[in-house]
Amino acid sequence: MTEYEHLKTLVAVLVGLALSNLATSLHHLLRERHRVQWDWLAPCTALLSMLLMVRFWFDFYAFGRAAIFTWFGPVLLLLLTLLLVVLLACSALPDGAGELNLRRFYAEQSRYFWFVASSYVLVAMAWSLLLAPPQPLAERLLALIPDTVNVGVFLVLALRRSRRLHKLLVPLVCVYFLIGFASLHLE
């Protein structure tokens, strides 16, 4: 087995745990649906975290062609990425049926969620720089513009508590990532 194949097992387990956390949280909410005070912003963050996890899975699949996993640095970066993926999933929806007011949950957890999401995108940008084929610096920097905008939007969502702003930006972020998700494919 190659180093990549060993790490692929770890990635599959941790991404699976993150997805199962999301599914379990959703299950608890649906089970208690008559007592839940629904608000759409928290489920949107759950959708976004799921899309980011799937995007990571596709990106990791592409990493298999790179011979970088024999170095300790990229393995640490991978572990950081996996930690952020799990934290994203854990922060999107309430655990169990303890918190049944999704508007209050989002208000209390949104700052944390969006800081984790922005950290995840920053780490994804580091991966892009690490794995990019040799090209001029200007081309590398241009390729990072969409992720830089994502980090900026995520940080605005983390730092600003305005519900009106969140109601505007969160759906736009979800649509943006859904459109990007539609273009993913395994090569």
C-alpha positions in Angstrom: 0.0 0.0 0.0 1.2 3.5 -0.8 1.2 6.3 1.7 -1.8 7.8 -0.1 -3.8 4.6 0.2 -3.1 4.5 4.0 -4.2 8.1 4.3 -7.2 7.5 2.1 -8.5 5.1 4.8 -8.1 7.7 7.5 -9.8 10.3 5.4 -12.7 8.0 4.6 -13.2 7.2 8.3 -13.1 10.9 9.4 -15.2 12.2 6.6 -17.7 9.4 7.3 -17.8 10.3 11.0 -18.4 14.0 10.1 -21.2 13.0 7.7 -22.7 10.7 10.3 -22.6 13.5 12.8 -24.6 15.7 10.4 -27.1 12.8 9.7 -27.5 12.1 13.4 -28.2 15.7 14.3 -30.7 16.0 11.4 -32.3 12.8 12.6 -32.8 14.1 16.1 -34.3 17.3 14.7 -36.7 15.5 12.4 -37.7 13.1 15.2 -38.6 16.0 17.4 -40.0 18.1 14.5 -43.2 19.0 16.3 -41.2 20.6 19.2 -38.4 22.2 17.0 -38.7 25.9 16.3 -37.4 25.8 12.8 -35.2 28.4 11.2 -33.6 27.9 7.8 -30.1 29.4 8.5 -28.9 26.4 10.5 -29.9 23.8 7.9 -28.2 26.0 5.3 -24.9 25.7 7.2 -25.5 22.0 7.4 -25.9 21.9 3.7 -22.8 24.0 3.2 -20.7 21.8 5.5 -21.8 18.7 3.6 -20.9 20.4 0.3 -17.5 21.3 1.7 -16.9 17.8 2.9 -17.8 16.3 -0.5 -15.6 18.9 -2.2 -12.8 17.9 0.1 -13.4 14.2 -0.8 -13.1 15.0 -4.5 -10.0 17.2 -3.9 -8.4 14.5 -1.9 -9.0 12.0 -4.6 -7.1 14.2 -7.0 -4.3 14.5 -4.4 -3.5 10.8 -5.0 -1.5 11.7 -8.1 0.9 13.9 -6.0 3.8 12.3 -4.3 3.8 14.6 -1.3 2.5 12.3 1.4 6.0 11.0 2.2 6.7 14.4 3.8 5.5 15.1 7.3 4.3 18.7 6.5 1.6 17.7 4.0 0.4 14.9 6.4 0.0 17.5 9.2 -1.9 19.8 6.8 -4.1 16.8 5.9 -4.8 16.2 9.6 -5.7 19.8 10.1 -8.0 19.7 7.2 -9.7 16.6 8.5 -10.1 18.3 12.0 -11.7 21.3 10.3 -14.1 19.1 8.3 -15.2 17.3 11.5 -15.6 20.6 13.4 -17.7 22.0 10.5 -20.1 19.1 10.7 -20.3 19.2 14.5 -21.1 22.9 14.5 -23.7 23.1 11.8 -26.7 21.5 13.7 -27.4 21.0 17.4 -26.3 17.7 18.9 -29.2 15.5 20.1 -32.5 17.1 20.8 -31.1 19.4 23.5 -31.5 22.7 21.6 -34.8 22.8 19.7 -34.8 26.5 18.7 -32.7 26.7 15.5 -32.8 30.4 15.3 -31.2 30.7 18.8 -28.8 27.9 17.9 -27.6 29.7 14.8 -27.3 33.0 16.6 -25.1 31.3 19.3 -23.0 29.1 17.0 -22.7 31.1 13.7 -19.6 32.9 14.7 -17.8 29.6 15.5 -19.1 27.9 12.4 -18.0 30.7 10.0 -14.5 31.0 11.6 -14.1 27.2 11.2 -15.4 27.5 7.6 -13.0 30.3 6.8 -10.1 28.3 8.4 -11.1 25.3 6.2 -11.0 27.4 3.0 -7.6 28.9 4.0 -6.2 25.4 4.5 -7.7 24.4 1.1 -5.9 27.4 -0.4 -2.6 26.1 1.1 -3.4 22.7 -0.6 -3.9 24.5 -3.9 -0.5 26.2 -3.6 1.2 23.0 -2.6 -0.3 20.9 -5.3 -0.4 23.4 -8.2 1.7 22.5 -11.2 4.6 24.8 -11.8 3.2 28.1 -13.2 3.9 31.8 -13.0 3.1 33.4 -9.6 0.5 35.7 -11.2 -1.5 32.6 -12.5 -1.3 30.9 -9.1 -2.6 34.0 -7.3 -5.4 34.5 -9.9 -6.5 30.9 -9.2 -6.9 31.8 -5.5 -9.2 34.7 -6.1 -12.5 32.7 -5.6 -11.3 31.1 -2.4 -10.0 34.5 -1.2 -13.5 35.9 -1.8 -15.0 32.9 0.1 -12.7 33.6 3.1 -13.7 37.2 3.1 -17.4 36.4 3.0 -17.1 33.8 5.7 -15.2 36.2 7.9 -17.8 38.9 7.4 -20.4 36.3 8.5 -18.3 35.4 11.5 -17.7 38.9 12.6 -21.1 40.5 11.9 -24.1 39.5 13.9 -26.7 41.1 11.6 -29.4 38.6 10.9 -30.4 40.6 7.8 -26.8 40.2 6.5 -26.8 36.5 7.3 -30.2 36.1 5.6 -28.7 37.7 2.4 -25.3 36.0 2.3 -25.9 32.5 3.6 -28.3 31.5 0.7 -25.9 33.1 -1.8 -23.0 31.1 -0.4 -25.1 27.9 -0.6 -26.1 28.5 -4.2 -22.5 29.3 -5.1 -21.2 26.0 -3.6 -24.1 24.1 -5.1 -23.2 25.4 -8.5 -19.6 24.5 -7.9 -20.6 21.1 -6.6 -22.4 20.3 -9.9 -19.1 20.6 -11.7 -17.2 18.1 -9.6 -16.1 14.9 -11.1 -13.7 12.1 -10.3 -11.0 11.8 -12.9 
